[in-house]
Amino acid sequence: MKLSEIYKQDKTVLSFEIFPPKAAEELKNIDETLEMLCDLNPAYISVTFGAGGSSNNNKTIEICKKIKEKYHVEPVAHLTCLSYDKPEIDEFCKELEAAGIENILALRGDVNPNAPAKGVFKYASDLIEYVKPRTNFCIAGACYPECHLESGDRVTDLRNLKTKVDAGAEVLLSQLFFDNKAFFDMVEGARIAGIDVPITPGIMPCLTVKSIQRMVSTCGATLPENFKKIVERYEDKPEAFLDAGLAYAISQIIDLLVSGCDGIHLYTMNRPAAVKRICDGIKNII
Ligand code: FAD
């Protein structure tokens, strides 16, 4: 089923993101992860894609196929474009179509010195413009509650987001954030800019202090004062930190849902037990 149809159904859309494990050993365990995640009844599961030249990218397609055929859950394949040319994108699309995948998350990808840009697709909107008329995929795009790190300002970021939607993105999935106000402000700006597609908040439960430090440095997420207090108080108590991190994610989700969001996209980090604790905490809400 296409994402655009999923978001038209009259229910809250719970979805997950996973990544293809790098190690062969972990890849063998992907079934264990998928079994637990699929038991939680997600509307779809998205699978990340390497920034370029990554041998893991074929695993993205392989895992999407497994999600669909073995677990009967809708997969969404991420697809980046910065370091690919048109024949390479054509090839990925052909493989995705052959695997029966109906949805892609079209991304530019991060600038990566190990996978130099080919200069063909500069932005995600270029990829969407290219893929849209050539395929039947429902295409989603990324959005940034705290602005993309390379964006000069919020207005420019929203203008570029509008270009992405005008090119054919039918659903937007957000970057992780810890302060809901940033998400609400972005949605308000997007609606004023005439963006009328579903905008789904991406929630990353904080499971370890290390993971927060990584998130702050890679995507520039701001930590609100109440979250900083959690870090200060429990940084040397990993189990207490995990409890507090999960409770924080649940409170963020409840606030988003009561404020009218029609979906929640959980960055699972392939940690299904933690995701189950969150889903148990909201099972009568979602
Ligand atoms: P774009 O939309 O192209 O934006 C990139 C920058 O260019 C922004 O600053 C934007 O404002 C600007 N811009 C856009 N259009 C124009 C224009 N026409 N003129 C001038 N400036 C413009 N990365 C991966 O490698 N693999 C993944 O699987 C992956 N999954 C992700 C999933 C989600 C939900 C999110 C939010 C991000 C994901 N990323 C992934 C990271 C993403 O690739 C990076 O954030 C990347 O830097 C930007 O990708 P984008 O598609 O948002 O780029």
Residues whose N, C-alpha, C, O or C-beta is under 5 A from the ligand:
A	BS01	FAD	T48 F49 G50 A51 H78 T80 A106 L107 R108 G109 D110 K122 Y123 A124 S125 A142 C143 H148 E150 S151 T156 D157 N160 L173 S174 Q175
